[in-house]
């Protein structure tokens, strides 16, 4: 009872301390970094970055899962639970130390090596599940140190839930769920194998494939945790995501990938177990880079949005400015991490995308207020996404000049339609756009002509009679949507997105 009393006091202290959560995050990262070094050293593994990065991602994904489980188990605020869980990672020193102490070697361990449950060597997962991970045998299983570490962890989880809720049943169920979660983590190769089979790919163990798996798991869990932390913030961010513009940039990435197949039809396929995850990561990176750009734009446009978009997170007071700035940093880091996890080249393209939008939106120049140049920057970012897809699918960076010229000139002209709905606010604040310079009626006609011509000239790239007919009709429809008195932006975006999807599907089927 004295042990439980002291444990309860420790939990209360961790939950209610006024120490910033940043210190807990730093403690967590430092602890797992030290554990990584000692694990690589004691088990005589190469001390290299790829191992260190793999272990960091694993522990981040595990911490996120445990925080979510504890939130549902005890109902406390995410911040309080995070302090306890992150502090609890002090236990991860136990496994290598225990294995070292029971090893017959004095310098490093040859008898044991921490590894995942690998198919088919690990045998029956059900048997291992009901025998506490099963015995360690020929590298297929968990070491005695891991058994000891997990035992301490599950006791701590049981006590944490029992102390908070005073329910034996809830404590037991939560401990079992935690055990099942950690078991799934150790059996990750089995689940990766099943996932790859869906796409006709075969599994082969590598540090990269395991790291990629846990990077994907970590992102999904981070979204769940964000929602649990504040449903209000989550909804506000994703309602303001401007989905059609995000879809545009995602589609540009896939257009680039398709063009690579068109221009390099005999190129060796890049679709393998690692690249399957890379496709997902680049889609994530584009989304995070876009959200970062939206947030920074909203911060600068606060006064303007009071007129044009009073429903946005800042102008509607749904998210305080301080928290909003933190979210910008988080999405910036996510965009960098998930693009860099693929390769340095897409990282630089994602970074350039954010850099251009930052220059576009933020002081000192705020180039979004400069006619033509502002839309040219958006066209450059569209081309950057095409280039990223092209490079990713071909390994070649020399995108055809005809494509580059068409995108830069065509998009610079037609993207002016995004200023039509902001006419009143831009006029009130003296922002120079095509509608405020030429007047709403004249600018709509000019933009509609640009749009129709862009659809017609796309034949030079399409070289398909079927697509030319479809795109001519789509261009005429766009002309109508832009010039009609009761202007709505949504039909213009929907028609454009459908046009790009038709282009992708048609060319994919005719490769």
TORMI-162343 format. One record per residue (C-alpha): residue number from 1; x, y, z. Coordinates in steps of 0.5 Angstrom, whole numbers, plus 500, padded with zeros to 3 digits. Example, Ala and Ser with C-alpha at 12.3 -4.5 7.8 and 13.67 -1.06 7.14 Angstrom:
% TORMI-162343
+----------+------+-------+-----+
! drendren ! east ! north !  up !
+----------+------+-------+-----+
!        1 !  525 !   491 ! 516 !
!        2 !  527 !   498 ! 514 !
+----------+------+-------+-----+
This chain:
% TORMI-162343
+----------+------+-------+-----+
! drendren ! east ! north !  up !
+----------+------+-------+-----+
!        1 !  500 !   500 ! 500 !
!        2 !  506 !   505 ! 502 !
!        3 !  509 !   503 ! 494 !
!        4 !  502 !   505 ! 491 !
!        5 !  501 !   511 ! 496 !
!        6 !  508 !   514 ! 493 !
!        7 !  506 !   512 ! 486 !
!        8 !  500 !   516 ! 487 !
!        9 !  504 !   522 ! 490 !
!       10 !  509 !   522 ! 484 !
!       11 !  503 !   521 ! 479 !
!       12 !  500 !   527 ! 482 !
!       13 !  506 !   531 ! 482 !
!       14 !  507 !   530 ! 474 !
!       15 !  500 !   531 ! 472 !
!       16 !  500 !   538 ! 476 !
!       17 !  507 !   541 ! 476 !
!       18 !  507 !   548 ! 472 !
!       19 !  514 !   545 ! 469 !
!       20 !  513 !   547 ! 461 !
!       21 !  511 !   541 ! 457 !
!       22 !  517 !   543 ! 453 !
!       23 !  521 !   540 ! 458 !
!       24 !  518 !   533 ! 458 !
!       25 !  519 !   533 ! 451 !
!       26 !  526 !   534 ! 451 !
!       27 !  527 !   529 ! 457 !
!       28 !  523 !   524 ! 452 !
!       29 !  528 !   525 ! 446 !
!       30 !  534 !   525 ! 451 !
!       31 !  532 !   519 ! 454 !
!       32 !  531 !   515 ! 448 !
!       33 !  537 !   518 ! 445 !
!       34 !  541 !   515 ! 451 !
!       35 !  538 !   509 ! 450 !
!       36 !  539 !   508 ! 443 !
!       37 !  546 !   509 ! 444 !
!       38 !  547 !   504 ! 450 !
!       39 !  543 !   499 ! 446 !
!       40 !  547 !   500 ! 440 !
!       41 !  553 !   499 ! 444 !
!       42 !  552 !   494 ! 449 !
!       43 !  549 !   489 ! 443 !
!       44 !  555 !   491 ! 439 !
!       45 !  550 !   494 ! 433 !
!       46 !  553 !   499 ! 428 !
!       47 !  552 !   506 ! 431 !
!       48 !  550 !   509 ! 425 !
!       49 !  544 !   515 ! 424 !
!       50 !  539 !   510 ! 421 !
!       51 !  539 !   506 ! 427 !
!       52 !  538 !   512 ! 431 !
!       53 !  533 !   515 ! 427 !
!       54 !  529 !   508 ! 427 !
!       55 !  529 !   507 ! 434 !
!       56 !  527 !   515 ! 435 !
!       57 !  521 !   514 ! 430 !
!       58 !  519 !   507 ! 434 !
!       59 !  519 !   511 ! 441 !
!       60 !  515 !   517 ! 438 !
!       61 !  509 !   512 ! 435 !
!       62 !  509 !   508 ! 442 !
!       63 !  509 !   514 ! 446 !
!       64 !  503 !   517 ! 442 !
!       65 !  499 !   510 ! 442 !
!       66 !  500 !   510 ! 450 !
!       67 !  498 !   517 ! 451 !
!       68 !  491 !   516 ! 447 !
!       69 !  490 !   509 ! 451 !
!       70 !  491 !   513 ! 457 !
!       71 !  486 !   518 ! 455 !
!       72 !  480 !   514 ! 454 !
!       73 !  482 !   510 ! 460 !
!       74 !  482 !   515 ! 465 !
!       75 !  479 !   521 ! 462 !
!       76 !  484 !   526 ! 464 !
!       77 !  487 !   532 ! 459 !
!       78 !  492 !   530 ! 454 !
!       79 !  497 !   535 ! 457 !
!       80 !  497 !   531 ! 464 !
!       81 !  497 !   524 ! 461 !
!       82 !  503 !   526 ! 456 !
!       83 !  507 !   529 ! 462 !
!       84 !  506 !   522 ! 466 !
!       85 !  507 !   518 ! 460 !
!       86 !  513 !   522 ! 457 !
!       87 !  516 !   521 ! 464 !
!       88 !  515 !   514 ! 464 !
!       89 !  520 !   513 ! 459 !
!       90 !  525 !   513 ! 464 !
!       91 !  524 !   505 ! 464 !
!       92 !  527 !   504 ! 457 !
!       93 !  534 !   504 ! 460 !
!       94 !  532 !   497 ! 463 !
!       95 !  532 !   492 ! 457 !
!       96 !  540 !   493 ! 455 !
!       97 !  542 !   493 ! 462 !
!       98 !  538 !   487 ! 464 !
!       99 !  541 !   483 ! 458 !
!      100 !  548 !   486 ! 460 !
!      101 !  548 !   483 ! 467 !
!      102 !  545 !   476 ! 465 !
!      103 !  550 !   476 ! 459 !
!      104 !  556 !   471 ! 460 !
!      105 !  560 !   476 ! 456 !
!      106 !  563 !   482 ! 460 !
!      107 !  565 !   487 ! 454 !
!      108 !  558 !   487 ! 450 !
!      109 !  553 !   482 ! 449 !
!      110 !  553 !   476 ! 443 !
!      111 !  548 !   472 ! 447 !
!      112 !  542 !   477 ! 445 !
!      113 !  540 !   482 ! 440 !
!      114 !  533 !   486 ! 440 !
!      115 !  529 !   485 ! 434 !
!      116 !  522 !   484 ! 432 !
!      117 !  518 !   478 ! 431 !
!      118 !  520 !   477 ! 423 !
!      119 !  515 !   472 ! 419 !
!      120 !  516 !   466 ! 418 !
!      121 !  521 !   465 ! 423 !
!      122 !  517 !   468 ! 429 !
!      123 !  512 !   462 ! 428 !
!      124 !  505 !   463 ! 431 !
!      125 !  503 !   470 ! 433 !
!      126 !  497 !   468 ! 437 !
!      127 !  502 !   463 ! 441 !
!      128 !  507 !   469 ! 442 !
!      129 !  501 !   473 ! 444 !
!      130 !  499 !   469 ! 449 !
!      131 !  506 !   467 ! 452 !
!      132 !  508 !   474 ! 453 !
!      133 !  512 !   475 ! 447 !
!      134 !  514 !   468 ! 447 !
!      135 !  521 !   465 ! 448 !
!      136 !  528 !   468 ! 445 !
!      137 !  530 !   464 ! 440 !
!      138 !  535 !   465 ! 434 !
!      139 !  534 !   472 ! 434 !
!      140 !  526 !   471 ! 433 !
!      141 !  523 !   474 ! 439 !
!      142 !  525 !   479 ! 445 !
!      143 !  530 !   479 ! 449 !
!      144 !  530 !   477 ! 457 !
!      145 !  531 !   485 ! 458 !
!      146 !  525 !   486 ! 454 !
!      147 !  521 !   482 ! 458 !
!      148 !  523 !   485 ! 464 !
!      149 !  522 !   492 ! 462 !
!      150 !  515 !   490 ! 459 !
!      151 !  513 !   487 ! 466 !
!      152 !  515 !   493 ! 469 !
!      153 !  512 !   498 ! 464 !
!      154 !  505 !   494 ! 465 !
!      155 !  505 !   494 ! 472 !
!      156 !  506 !   501 ! 472 !
!      157 !  500 !   502 ! 467 !
!      158 !  496 !   498 ! 472 !
!      159 !  498 !   502 ! 478 !
!      160 !  497 !   509 ! 474 !
!      161 !  490 !   507 ! 472 !
!      162 !  488 !   504 ! 478 !
!      163 !  490 !   510 ! 482 !
!      164 !  486 !   515 ! 478 !
!      165 !  480 !   511 ! 477 !
!      166 !  480 !   506 ! 483 !
!      167 !  477 !   500 ! 478 !
!      168 !  481 !   493 ! 478 !
!      169 !  477 !   492 ! 472 !
!      170 !  479 !   498 ! 468 !
!      171 !  486 !   497 ! 470 !
!      172 !  486 !   490 ! 467 !
!      173 !  483 !   492 ! 461 !
!      174 !  487 !   498 ! 460 !
!      175 !  493 !   494 ! 461 !
!      176 !  491 !   488 ! 456 !
!      177 !  490 !   494 ! 451 !
!      178 !  497 !   497 ! 452 !
!      179 !  500 !   490 ! 452 !
!      180 !  496 !   488 ! 445 !
!      181 !  499 !   495 ! 442 !
!      182 !  506 !   494 ! 444 !
!      183 !  505 !   487 ! 441 !
!      184 !  503 !   489 ! 435 !
!      185 !  509 !   494 ! 435 !
!      186 !  514 !   488 ! 436 !
!      187 !  510 !   484 ! 430 !
!      188 !  510 !   490 ! 425 !
!      189 !  514 !   486 ! 420 !
!      190 !  508 !   481 ! 420 !
!      191 !  503 !   487 ! 419 !
!      192 !  508 !   491 ! 414 !
!      193 !  508 !   484 ! 410 !
!      194 !  500 !   484 ! 409 !
!      195 !  500 !   491 ! 407 !
!      196 !  505 !   490 ! 402 !
!      197 !  501 !   484 ! 399 !
!      198 !  495 !   488 ! 398 !
!      199 !  499 !   492 ! 392 !
!      200 !  503 !   486 ! 390 !
!      201 !  509 !   487 ! 393 !
!      202 !  514 !   483 ! 397 !
!      203 !  516 !   484 ! 404 !
!      204 !  524 !   484 ! 406 !
!      205 !  527 !   487 ! 412 !
!      206 !  530 !   493 ! 412 !
!      207 !  531 !   499 ! 417 !
!      208 !  528 !   504 ! 412 !
!      209 !  522 !   499 ! 411 !
!      210 !  521 !   499 ! 419 !
!      211 !  522 !   506 ! 420 !
!      212 !  517 !   508 ! 414 !
!      213 !  512 !   504 ! 417 !
!      214 !  512 !   507 ! 424 !
!      215 !  513 !   514 ! 421 !
!      216 !  506 !   513 ! 418 !
!      217 !  503 !   510 ! 424 !
!      218 !  506 !   516 ! 428 !
!      219 !  503 !   521 ! 423 !
!      220 !  496 !   517 ! 424 !
!      221 !  496 !   517 ! 431 !
!      222 !  498 !   525 ! 432 !
!      223 !  492 !   527 ! 428 !
!      224 !  488 !   523 ! 433 !
!      225 !  492 !   526 ! 439 !
!      226 !  491 !   533 ! 436 !
!      227 !  483 !   531 ! 435 !
!      228 !  483 !   529 ! 443 !
!      229 !  487 !   535 ! 445 !
!      230 !  482 !   540 ! 442 !
!      231 !  476 !   538 ! 438 !
!      232 !  475 !   545 ! 437 !
!      233 !  482 !   547 ! 434 !
!      234 !  482 !   540 ! 430 !
!      235 !  476 !   542 ! 426 !
!      236 !  478 !   550 ! 426 !
!      237 !  484 !   548 ! 422 !
!      238 !  481 !   543 ! 417 !
!      239 !  475 !   547 ! 416 !
!      240 !  480 !   552 ! 414 !
!      241 !  484 !   548 ! 410 !
!      242 !  482 !   550 ! 403 !
!      243 !  481 !   543 ! 400 !
!      244 !  480 !   545 ! 393 !
!      245 !  487 !   549 ! 393 !
!      246 !  490 !   543 ! 397 !
!      247 !  487 !   538 ! 392 !
!      248 !  490 !   542 ! 386 !
!      249 !  497 !   542 ! 389 !
!      250 !  497 !   534 ! 390 !
!      251 !  494 !   533 ! 383 !
!      252 !  500 !   537 ! 381 !
!      253 !  505 !   532 ! 384 !
!      254 !  501 !   526 ! 381 !
!      255 !  501 !   530 ! 374 !
!      256 !  509 !   530 ! 375 !
!      257 !  509 !   523 ! 376 !
!      258 !  505 !   521 ! 370 !
!      259 !  509 !   525 ! 366 !
!      260 !  515 !   522 ! 368 !
!      261 !  512 !   515 ! 365 !
!      262 !  510 !   519 ! 359 !
!      263 !  517 !   522 ! 357 !
!      264 !  521 !   516 ! 360 !
!      265 !  516 !   510 ! 358 !
!      266 !  522 !   505 ! 359 !
!      267 !  524 !   507 ! 365 !
!      268 !  525 !   502 ! 371 !
!      269 !  519 !   502 ! 375 !
!      270 !  520 !   505 ! 382 !
!      271 !  514 !   502 ! 385 !
!      272 !  517 !   498 ! 391 !
!      273 !  516 !   497 ! 398 !
!      274 !  520 !   503 ! 400 !
!      275 !  517 !   507 ! 395 !
!      276 !  510 !   505 ! 397 !
!      277 !  511 !   509 ! 403 !
!      278 !  514 !   515 ! 400 !
!      279 !  508 !   516 ! 396 !
!      280 !  504 !   517 ! 402 !
!      281 !  510 !   521 ! 405 !
!      282 !  510 !   526 ! 400 !
!      283 !  502 !   527 ! 400 !
!      284 !  503 !   528 ! 407 !
!      285 !  508 !   533 ! 406 !
!      286 !  505 !   537 ! 401 !
!      287 !  499 !   537 ! 406 !
!      288 !  503 !   540 ! 412 !
!      289 !  507 !   545 ! 407 !
!      290 !  500 !   547 ! 405 !
!      291 !  497 !   548 ! 412 !
!      292 !  503 !   552 ! 414 !
!      293 !  502 !   556 ! 408 !
!      294 !  495 !   557 ! 410 !
!      295 !  496 !   559 ! 417 !
!      296 !  502 !   564 ! 416 !
!      297 !  498 !   567 ! 411 !
!      298 !  492 !   568 ! 416 !
!      299 !  496 !   571 ! 421 !
!      300 !  498 !   576 ! 416 !
!      301 !  491 !   577 ! 413 !
!      302 !  488 !   578 ! 420 !
!      303 !  485 !   585 ! 419 !
!      304 !  483 !   583 ! 412 !
!      305 !  480 !   577 ! 414 !
!      306 !  475 !   581 ! 418 !
!      307 !  472 !   583 ! 412 !
!      308 !  473 !   577 ! 407 !
!      309 !  473 !   571 ! 411 !
!      310 !  471 !   572 ! 418 !
!      311 !  470 !   565 ! 419 !
!      312 !  477 !   563 ! 419 !
!      313 !  480 !   561 ! 426 !
!      314 !  483 !   567 ! 428 !
!      315 !  478 !   572 ! 426 !
!      316 !  473 !   568 ! 429 !
!      317 !  477 !   567 ! 436 !
!      318 !  477 !   559 ! 435 !
!      319 !  484 !   559 ! 436 !
!      320 !  489 !   564 ! 440 !
!      321 !  494 !   567 ! 436 !
!      322 !  500 !   564 ! 441 !
!      323 !  497 !   557 ! 439 !
!      324 !  496 !   558 ! 432 !
!      325 !  503 !   560 ! 431 !
!      326 !  505 !   554 ! 435 !
!      327 !  501 !   550 ! 430 !
!      328 !  505 !   553 ! 424 !
!      329 !  511 !   551 ! 427 !
!      330 !  509 !   544 ! 428 !
!      331 !  506 !   543 ! 421 !
!      332 !  513 !   546 ! 418 !
!      333 !  517 !   541 ! 422 !
!      334 !  512 !   535 ! 419 !
!      335 !  513 !   538 ! 412 !
!      336 !  520 !   537 ! 413 !
!      337 !  520 !   531 ! 416 !
!      338 !  516 !   527 ! 412 !
!      339 !  519 !   530 ! 405 !
!      340 !  526 !   529 ! 408 !
!      341 !  524 !   521 ! 410 !
!      342 !  524 !   520 ! 402 !
!      343 !  530 !   524 ! 400 !
!      344 !  533 !   531 ! 400 !
!      345 !  531 !   533 ! 393 !
!      346 !  523 !   532 ! 395 !
!      347 !  525 !   536 ! 402 !
!      348 !  528 !   542 ! 398 !
!      349 !  522 !   542 ! 393 !
!      350 !  517 !   542 ! 399 !
!      351 !  522 !   547 ! 403 !
!      352 !  522 !   551 ! 397 !
!      353 !  514 !   551 ! 396 !
!      354 !  514 !   553 ! 403 !
!      355 !  519 !   559 ! 402 !
!      356 !  515 !   562 ! 396 !
!      357 !  509 !   562 ! 400 !
!      358 !  512 !   565 ! 406 !
!      359 !  515 !   571 ! 401 !
!      360 !  508 !   571 ! 398 !
!      361 !  504 !   572 ! 404 !
!      362 !  509 !   575 ! 409 !
!      363 !  513 !   582 ! 411 !
!      364 !  517 !   585 ! 409 !
!      365 !  515 !   584 ! 401 !
!      366 !  508 !   581 ! 401 !
!      367 !  508 !   579 ! 394 !
!      368 !  501 !   577 ! 394 !
!      369 !  499 !   585 ! 394 !
!      370 !  503 !   585 ! 387 !
!      371 !  499 !   584 ! 381 !
!      372 !  501 !   578 ! 376 !
!      373 !  508 !   577 ! 380 !
!      374 !  503 !   574 ! 386 !
!      375 !  500 !   569 ! 381 !
!      376 !  507 !   567 ! 378 !
!      377 !  509 !   565 ! 385 !
!      378 !  503 !   560 ! 385 !
!      379 !  505 !   558 ! 378 !
!      380 !  512 !   557 ! 380 !
!      381 !  509 !   553 ! 386 !
!      382 !  505 !   549 ! 382 !
!      383 !  511 !   547 ! 377 !
!      384 !  515 !   545 ! 383 !
!      385 !  510 !   540 ! 385 !
!      386 !  510 !   537 ! 378 !
!      387 !  517 !   537 ! 378 !
!      388 !  517 !   533 ! 385 !
!      389 !  512 !   528 ! 382 !
!      390 !  517 !   528 ! 376 !
!      391 !  523 !   527 ! 379 !
!      392 !  520 !   522 ! 384 !
!      393 !  518 !   517 ! 379 !
!      394 !  523 !   518 ! 374 !
!      395 !  530 !   520 ! 378 !
!      396 !  530 !   525 ! 372 !
!      397 !  530 !   533 ! 374 !
!      398 !  530 !   536 ! 367 !
!      399 !  522 !   537 ! 366 !
!      400 !  520 !   538 ! 359 !
!      401 !  521 !   546 ! 358 !
!      402 !  514 !   546 ! 354 !
!      403 !  511 !   543 ! 360 !
!      404 !  514 !   548 ! 365 !
!      405 !  512 !   554 ! 360 !
!      406 !  505 !   552 ! 359 !
!      407 !  504 !   552 ! 367 !
!      408 !  508 !   558 ! 369 !
!      409 !  504 !   562 ! 363 !
!      410 !  498 !   559 ! 364 !
!      411 !  497 !   559 ! 371 !
!      412 !  500 !   566 ! 372 !
!      413 !  494 !   568 ! 368 !
!      414 !  488 !   564 ! 370 !
!      415 !  489 !   563 ! 378 !
!      416 !  487 !   571 ! 378 !
!      417 !  480 !   568 ! 379 !
!      418 !  482 !   566 ! 386 !
!      419 !  481 !   574 ! 387 !
!      420 !  474 !   575 ! 385 !
!      421 !  471 !   573 ! 391 !
!      422 !  476 !   577 ! 395 !
!      423 !  474 !   583 ! 391 !
!      424 !  471 !   587 ! 397 !
!      425 !  476 !   586 ! 402 !
!      426 !  482 !   587 ! 397 !
!      427 !  479 !   594 ! 395 !
!      428 !  477 !   596 ! 402 !
!      429 !  485 !   595 ! 404 !
!      430 !  488 !   598 ! 397 !
!      431 !  490 !   591 ! 395 !
!      432 !  492 !   591 ! 388 !
!      433 !  489 !   585 ! 384 !
!      434 !  486 !   584 ! 377 !
!      435 !  479 !   585 ! 380 !
!      436 !  481 !   592 ! 384 !
!      437 !  485 !   594 ! 378 !
!      438 !  480 !   593 ! 372 !
!      439 !  474 !   593 ! 376 !
!      440 !  470 !   586 ! 378 !
!      441 !  466 !   586 ! 371 !
!      442 !  472 !   587 ! 366 !
!      443 !  477 !   583 ! 370 !
!      444 !  472 !   577 ! 370 !
!      445 !  471 !   577 ! 363 !
!      446 !  479 !   577 ! 362 !
!      447 !  480 !   572 ! 367 !
!      448 !  475 !   568 ! 363 !
!      449 !  478 !   569 ! 357 !
!      450 !  485 !   567 ! 360 !
!      451 !  481 !   560 ! 363 !
!      452 !  478 !   558 ! 356 !
!      453 !  485 !   559 ! 352 !
!      454 !  489 !   555 ! 357 !
!      455 !  484 !   549 ! 356 !
!      456 !  485 !   550 ! 348 !
!      457 !  492 !   551 ! 348 !
!      458 !  493 !   545 ! 353 !
!      459 !  492 !   541 ! 346 !
!      460 !  499 !   542 ! 345 !
!      461 !  501 !   538 ! 351 !
!      462 !  495 !   533 ! 351 !
!      463 !  495 !   531 ! 343 !
!      464 !  489 !   527 ! 344 !
!      465 !  482 !   529 ! 340 !
!      466 !  478 !   526 ! 345 !
!      467 !  481 !   530 ! 351 !
!      468 !  481 !   536 ! 346 !
!      469 !  474 !   536 ! 346 !
!      470 !  473 !   535 ! 353 !
!      471 !  477 !   540 ! 355 !
!      472 !  474 !   545 ! 350 !
!      473 !  467 !   544 ! 353 !
!      474 !  470 !   545 ! 360 !
!      475 !  473 !   551 ! 358 !
!      476 !  467 !   554 ! 356 !
!      477 !  464 !   551 ! 362 !
!      478 !  469 !   555 ! 366 !
!      479 !  468 !   561 ! 362 !
!      480 !  460 !   561 ! 364 !
!      481 !  462 !   560 ! 371 !
!      482 !  467 !   566 ! 372 !
!      483 !  462 !   571 ! 368 !
!      484 !  456 !   569 ! 371 !
!      485 !  453 !   575 ! 376 !
!      486 !  452 !   570 ! 382 !
!      487 !  459 !   568 ! 382 !
!      488 !  461 !   562 ! 386 !
!      489 !  469 !   560 ! 386 !
!      490 !  467 !   552 ! 388 !
!      491 !  464 !   550 ! 381 !
!      492 !  470 !   553 ! 378 !
!      493 !  475 !   549 ! 382 !
!      494 !  471 !   543 ! 381 !
!      495 !  471 !   543 ! 374 !
!      496 !  478 !   544 ! 374 !
!      497 !  479 !   538 ! 379 !
!      498 !  475 !   534 ! 374 !
!      499 !  479 !   536 ! 368 !
!      500 !  486 !   534 ! 371 !
!      501 !  483 !   527 ! 374 !
!      502 !  480 !   526 ! 367 !
!      503 !  487 !   528 ! 364 !
!      504 !  491 !   523 ! 369 !
!      505 !  486 !   517 ! 368 !
!      506 !  486 !   518 ! 361 !
!      507 !  493 !   518 ! 360 !
!      508 !  494 !   512 ! 365 !
!      509 !  490 !   508 ! 362 !
!      510 !  493 !   509 ! 355 !
!      511 !  501 !   508 ! 357 !
+----------+------+-------+-----+
